[in-house]
Amino acid sequence: MESDDDADGHDRRTPGTASDDAETVVAAERLLRSLHEHGVTRLFANLGTDHAPLLEAAARLDAADRTAAYPEIVVCPHEFAAMSAAHGYTAATGEPQAVLVHVDVGTQNLGAAMHNAHRSRVPMVVLAGLAPITDEGFEVEPADRNEGEEEEEIPGKEFGEGYLMWRCTECGEMGELEDGMPDSCPNCGAPEEALTAARED
């Protein structure tokens, strides 16, 4: 198992151990720093479960007294509000800002606000992400737990499996990933290449 320690022996998951060494900075921290280095001072965000790495990176930078190294996170109650706020801020200051939202329907909620920004020719960076999954299922393991803390349980399921299904891109058929990805779609016979893993809504 790979160590979470960087080259200096600091645990990158622990607040206060943000690194200046380009080879040991985690991707989320690099993303936040990159936004700031390119003039983004505000990240208008409708936060959710997939954004934990960015929040952890911000906490590490805060604990290391480097709050100036990343954009201020402005929490918004809805994706439309987030993009509209970024639009207004950018229009008022001339400085393009960033928007962070959920995938799937969360990204869809940007539609009207994105149309407004496009028609107004107001630039901004839009980020929508999903916790890593593969055709084999859930790939993210929970961070270290406190002793005695129980992991999330879904009756009759392993951790994470209850949230994942396979979907056929040819016919739309869906099924559970209990036994892994099928060799072909049982509904239309499409090959395994036409099947993708998706989160269950």
C-alpha positions in Angstrom: 0.0 0.0 0.0 1.3 3.5 -0.9 2.2 5.8 1.8 0.3 9.1 2.2 3.5 10.7 3.4 5.2 13.2 1.1 8.9 13.4 0.5 9.4 15.4 3.8 7.6 12.7 5.8 4.4 14.8 6.2 1.0 13.1 6.0 -0.7 15.0 3.1 -4.1 14.1 4.6 -3.5 16.0 7.8 -4.3 19.7 8.1 -1.2 21.8 8.3 0.8 19.7 5.9 0.2 21.5 2.6 3.3 21.2 0.5 5.3 23.6 -1.7 6.9 20.6 -3.3 5.2 20.2 -6.8 5.7 16.5 -6.7 3.8 16.0 -3.4 0.9 18.4 -3.8 -2.4 16.4 -4.1 -4.5 17.1 -7.2 -7.3 19.0 -5.4 -4.7 21.4 -3.8 -3.1 21.8 -7.2 -6.5 22.7 -8.8 -7.3 25.3 -6.1 -3.8 26.9 -6.4 -4.0 26.9 -10.2 -7.3 28.7 -10.2 -5.9 31.3 -7.9 -2.7 31.7 -10.0 -4.9 32.3 -13.0 -6.8 35.2 -11.4 -9.8 33.4 -9.9 -10.4 34.9 -6.5 -13.9 33.3 -5.8 -15.1 29.8 -6.3 -19.0 29.9 -6.2 -19.9 26.5 -5.1 -23.0 24.3 -4.5 -21.2 21.7 -2.5 -21.9 18.0 -2.3 -20.3 14.6 -1.5 -18.0 14.6 -4.5 -16.3 17.8 -3.4 -14.7 16.5 -0.2 -11.1 16.4 -1.7 -11.4 20.2 -2.6 -12.7 21.0 0.9 -9.9 18.9 2.5 -7.3 20.7 0.3 -8.7 24.1 1.4 -8.6 23.0 5.1 -4.9 21.9 4.7 -4.1 25.3 3.1 -6.0 27.1 5.9 -4.2 25.1 8.6 -0.9 25.9 7.0 -1.8 29.6 7.0 -2.0 29.8 3.2 -5.6 31.1 2.7 -4.2 33.5 0.1 -3.1 30.5 -2.0 -6.6 29.6 -3.2 -9.9 31.2 -4.2 -12.4 32.1 -1.5 -15.2 29.5 -1.5 -18.6 31.1 -1.6 -21.3 28.6 -0.7 -24.4 28.9 -2.8 -27.8 27.1 -2.1 -28.4 26.1 -5.8 -26.4 25.7 -8.9 -28.3 28.5 -10.7 -27.5 30.8 -7.9 -23.8 29.9 -8.0 -23.4 30.6 -11.7 -25.5 33.7 -11.5 -23.3 35.0 -8.7 -20.2 34.2 -10.6 -21.7 35.9 -13.7 -22.5 39.1 -11.7 -19.1 39.2 -10.0 -17.3 38.7 -13.3 -19.4 41.3 -15.0 -18.7 43.8 -12.2 -15.0 43.2 -11.8 -13.9 42.0 -15.2 -12.2 39.1 -13.5 -13.5 35.6 -14.6 -14.5 33.4 -11.6 -15.2 29.7 -11.1 -18.3 27.7 -10.4 -18.3 24.3 -8.7 -21.4 22.1 -8.9 -22.6 18.5 -8.8 -22.6 16.2 -11.8 -25.7 15.0 -13.6 -28.8 17.0 -12.6 -26.6 19.5 -10.7 -24.8 20.4 -13.9 -28.2 20.5 -15.7 -29.3 23.1 -13.2 -26.7 25.5 -14.7 -28.6 25.5 -18.0 -30.4 28.9 -17.8 -27.6 30.6 -16.0 -25.1 29.3 -18.5 -27.3 30.6 -21.3 -27.3 34.0 -19.6 -23.6 34.1 -19.2 -23.0 32.9 -22.8 -25.4 35.6 -24.2 -23.7 38.2 -22.1 -20.3 37.0 -23.2 -19.2 36.7 -19.6 -16.4 34.1 -19.2 -16.1 31.7 -16.2 -14.6 28.3 -15.3 -17.2 25.6 -14.6 -16.2 22.5 -12.6 -18.4 19.5 -12.1 -16.9 16.3 -10.8 -17.7 12.8 -9.7 -15.8 10.6 -7.1 -13.8 8.0 -9.0 -15.6 4.9 -10.1 -14.7 2.2 -12.6 -16.6 -0.5 -14.4 -15.7 -2.7 -11.4 -17.5 -0.3 -9.0 -16.6 2.1 -6.3 -12.9 2.9 -6.1 -12.8 5.5 -3.2 -12.0 4.2 0.2 -13.1 6.2 3.2 -10.4 8.2 5.0 -9.0 6.9 8.3 -11.8 6.4 10.7 -11.7 7.2 14.4 -11.5 4.1 16.5 -15.0 2.7 17.0 -16.6 4.7 14.2 -18.7 2.5 11.9 -18.7 2.8 8.2 -21.8 3.5 6.2 -23.9 0.4 5.7 -26.6 -0.4 3.1 -28.6 -3.5 3.9 -27.4 -6.4 1.9 -24.7 -4.3 0.2 -20.9 -3.8 0.4 -19.8 -0.2 1.1 -20.6 1.9 -2.0 -22.3 -0.7 -4.1 -25.8 0.5 -3.4 -25.0 3.7 -5.2 -23.8 2.1 -8.4 -25.5 0.5 -11.4 -24.5 -0.3 -15.0 -26.3 1.4 -17.9 -26.5 0.4 -21.5 -25.7 3.4 -23.8 -27.6 1.6 -26.7 -31.0 1.0 -25.1 -30.9 2.6 -21.6 -31.3 -0.6 -19.7 -29.9 -0.5 -16.2 -28.9 -3.1 -13.7 -27.1 -3.5 -10.4 -23.3 -4.1 -10.2 -23.6 -6.8 -7.6 -21.8 -9.4 -9.7 -19.8 -6.9 -11.7 -20.4 -5.6 -15.3 -22.3 -8.0 -17.5 -20.5 -9.3 -20.7 -23.4 -7.8 -22.8 -26.6 -6.0 -22.3 -29.3 -8.6 -21.4 -32.0 -6.4 -23.0 -30.5 -5.5 -26.4 -27.4 -7.6 -26.6 -25.0 -4.6 -26.9 -21.4 -5.6 -26.1 -19.7 -4.8 -22.8 -18.1 -1.7 -24.4 -21.6 -0.1 -24.6 -22.1 -0.5 -20.8 -21.1 2.1 -18.3 -21.1 2.4 -14.5 -23.5 5.1 -13.2 -24.7 6.3 -9.8 -28.2 5.2 -8.9 -30.6 8.1 -8.6 
